[in-house]
């Protein structure tokens, strides 16, 4: 039996397929806005296993599979035998007999790795502590819609060297753009991952990172699972807030993105989401169409 194609990080697809996926997402969005119906996944069932809360990822996958003709089943730990200790491998084998596709949001990246090892159907990483590849697809789609190809452009990531930062490092290699990362020394990104990508560099100076940037991105300082470190992180990230003055140091046509939810007054200033350079609402909406394109690709 042919092995399924999984999407756990951006490295699971070659650059050519990633770029084609972004263009397909743009096409699917235009067709949906025009009232056209696409049902390539008619009769397909998506299982959604979420250990962590979600708004955009869950709504985008549930709506997306329905718009493509399929159906979604949501499973939390309380709804399934996983919450009672059933081995991940057993659940993977069982769901492989019942559904066509699985998306998992897990606390530990190893969870999705182990699940995919035993799964005979495609597995999508809906976010883990190491990676959030679905968000990158929406971000690249958004940039492409507004400015064209991101190839050769400069992206600045300001904030925590966590899952979104890790994903942007992979994106720099796969989409071939320059990435300048600014984090506190105490919250640097994964060094093994960073050292393997020539397009990405790190600094502890946000002003230096955003200089000549075409896109500026940030994320919350206390991601899910780090809430108890809130006060400590507020102190660690002092000076790393993205505000209009910091954006002024980038290119004049810079755009700003945030994967949301945002903590106004922390990683961004209170008024930044209303800045004319902010495209976060378009970015959030594109989660729907990029994930539709992803599901379509994996189930072809």
N, C-alpha and C positions, 0 to 999 in steps of 0.2 A: 504494500500500500504506500502511495506517495506521502511523504512527510508534509504536514501542514506548514504554511507560512505564518510565523508568529511576528508580532510587533511589540517587542519589549523595550528596545531602544532604537534610535535613529539608524544605528549601524546594521539593523536587520534588513534594510532595503538599500540598494545601491543608489547613488545620487540621481541617476537617470530616472528611476522609478519614483523617487521622492519628488523630483521636479514635475513629473507627469501627474503625480497625485495632486499636487497643489493646483495645477492647471485644471484638472478634472473637478476639483472642489469649486473653483471659480465658475466652471461651466454648469455644474449642478445647481449652484446658487442662482445663476441667471435664469436657468430653466424653471426653477421653483418660483422665483419672483414673477416670471411670465405666466404662471399658472399651468405650466406643463407638468405632466405626471411621469415619473420614472419608477418602474417597479421591477428592477433587476433581481431583487431579493425576495420576491413574492414567495410566501410559504416558509421562509427561513426564520429561525428562532435564535435570539441572542440571550444568553444568560449573563447577568451582571452580579458579580460578587464584590461587595464593598465592605471592607473593614473600617473605612473612614468616611466621614460625612462628605457630601458632594452636592453642588448645585449645577454648575455648568456641564460637568462631565456626564452626570446622570441624565439630565434633561436632554442634552445633545444626542446621547446614544439612544435613549428611548424614543425621542421624536424622530431621529434619523432613520432608525430601522423601520419605523412605521411608515415614514415617507417613501421608503424604498420597497414597501410591500410586505415587510416582515413584522415580527412581534418580539417584544422584550419581556424577560422574566427577571425581576429584581430579587436578589438573595442577600440578606444580611446574616451575620453570624447567628442571630437569634432565630432566623427563619430556616436554617439548614442544619444538617448534622455536623457541619464544620464547627459549629459552636459547641458541640458536645464531644469534640475530639476525634472526629473521623479523619484519617490521614488524608493529606492533600492529594496524594497519588490516587487514592481510591475515588475521591470526588471527581478528579480529572477523568478517570476511566469511565465513571458512570455518566457524567455529563456528555462525554464524547459519543455515547450511544443515544442521547436524547435531544441535544440541541446542535446548532451548526457553528456557533461562534461564542466565545467567552471574553468578557472584559473584566479585569480585576483591578480594584484599588486596594492596595495592601500597605501595611505599616513597614514591612520588610521586603526588600526587592527579591530576596531569595524565595519568597512565596510564589511569585509569578514564574520564576525560573524553574522551580520544582514542578509547578502545575503544568507548564508547557512541556516539560520533559516527558510526562506521561499522557499528555493530551493528544488525541488524534484529530482534533479540530483546531482552527486558529485561535490563538490567545493574544489579547491586546492588553498592554499595560495602561491602565486608567490612572495611574500615578502611584509611585512608591517613594520611599525615602531616598532613592538613588536617581530617579528619572521621571520625567513627565513629557514623553515624546508627543502625545496628542496635542498638548498646548503649543508646541513648536510648530506643528503643521498649520494650526490656525494663525499663528503669528506670521509665518512666512506667507501664507495666503493673503493676509491683511496688507503686509508690506507690498506684495506684488500688485495687488489691486490699486494701491495708492501711488506707488513710485516705480513699479516695474520690477525687474529682476533684482534680487538682493546680491547676486554674484558680484564680488569685488567691492562691495560697500563696507562701511565700518559700523559695527554694532557695539554699544557700550552696555555692559550689565553692571548695575550698582546694587550692592546689598549683601545677601547671605550666600556663601558658596555651597548651596544645598542642591536639591533636586532640579530646580529650574536652571540654575547656573550650570550644573553638570550637563543638562540637555542642550544648553546653548553652546557649550564647548563642542559637543558632538555635531551640532548644527553647523558650526563654523567650518568644520571639515567637510561635511556632506554637501552643504550649499555653497561652500567656498567664499566666505566673507571673513573680514578681519574682525576679531573679537577682543575688546579690551575690558577686562574684569576689574572692578574695584570693590574690595571687601576689606574689613578689618583683618589684621594679621591673625587674630584668634579665630576667624571664620573663613579661612581660605578654602577654595574649591579643592576637590580631589586631585592631589598632585600627580598621581599616576596617570589619570585621565588627561590632565592639563598638559603634561610633558609630552604626550603622544600626538598633540595637535599643534602643528606649526603656526596655524592661523590665530591662535589664542595666546594672549599674554595677561599677566596679573600685575596689579599695582594696589597700593593702599591709599591712592589719591584719586578721589572721584573727579576732580576738575581735570586731571590729566587724562583720565579714562574717556571723558565725554568730548574732549577736544576733537573737532572735525567729524564727530559721529553723525551718521545718517539716521540711526535708530537708537533710542535709549530705552532700556528695559529695567524694571525692578520687580521685587517680590516682597512679601511680608518678611519681617525680621524674625518672627516666631512662627514657624510653620507648624502644622498639626503634629502633635507629639512633643513640641517644645514650649507649650504654653506656660509651664511652671518656671521657665527660665525668663519670663517676660521682663522683669526689672533688670536683670543682669544684661539682657540683650539690648535694652534701651540705652544702657550705658556704653556697651561695646560698639554700638552702631552710631553713636553721636558723631555728627558730621557727614553722615552718609545719606541723609534725606535728599530725595530728588524734588526740586522745586523749580519754578520758572527761571530763576537766576542761573541755576545749574544748566538748564536746557539752553539758555542764551549762549553758553560756551560751546555748544555743538554747532553743526552746520545750520544755516538759516532756514533750511527746509526740513529740519529734523522732525521726526514723529516719535511719540512716546507710547509705550505699551506697558501693561500690567496684567498678569493672568487673573487677578481678582480672587477672593475678596481683598479689598484694600483697607488698610488702617490709616485713615487720614490723620495727619499730625505726627505720624511715625515715619514710615518709609517714603511717604509722599507728603507734600504740604497740603493743607486743607482745601486749596483751590485748584490743585493740579489737574484733576480729572475734568475740570471745566475749561482748561487751557485749550486754545484752538489747535495746538499741536498734539493733543491727546486723542488717540483713536481706540480707546479701550472698549467702547460699546460695540463698534464694528468688529473688533478683535474677538470679543466674547461671542457675538452672533456667529462668527465664522467657525466656532467650534462645531456647530451643527453640520455645516457643509463639508468641512475637512474630514470629520469622522464618518460622514456618509461615503465619501470617496475612499476612505481607508477600508471600511467594511466591504464595499463593492470590490475593491482590489483583492482583499484576502479571500473572498469567497468565489472569485472567478474560477 
